[in-house]
Amino acid sequence: MARAAGRYERTALAGETVSAFIPDPLPPTSPRLSLGAETNELLRSAEQKLGRLDLAGEMVPSIEWFVYAFVRKEAVVSSQIEGTQATLVDLLAFEASADDRASSDPTDDVREVCNYV
């Protein structure tokens, strides 16, 4: 038996007919979702990892600090894919000197990482 995942609804708006897919609620009930042993094991592992992530989130002193650091690390890694040589330390040093109003002339690589941020 094929499972329908939802339905399409058509409506007219401003003289145009549009279609929207309306998904069925989860989990499916007809027929009921049946998970095999391998899928159940993967689900159990994912739930354990989510629990560890939740615990790690509670240990972060400030979500703003975490996001600040993560965004900068991601910017450094993304820009390095394109060949920049700037490091996270270079970026943080530049940002610290800019906050102190000290004169600092960033390298092109640091400027590129700043663009990613």
C-alpha angles and dihedrals in degrees: 000000000000116000118227110218095200143310140270120239122196122206137167119237126175090345094309127107113224133182125218127190112226110197121216115250118269135277098040115239105185103077096009118240110260118198122199124223094265093050091046089053091050090049091050091049092049091050091051091050091049088053091053091048090051090051091048089051090056090054094056107100094212129012089208090057091048093051091045091055095041094051091051094047090049091049091052093048093045093049092047088059086064093049107267118148099205118121132209088256090054091052095046092047091052092048091048092050090047089052090051090052089236116151109258129161109205120217118247089256093054090046089052091052089049088055089055091052 
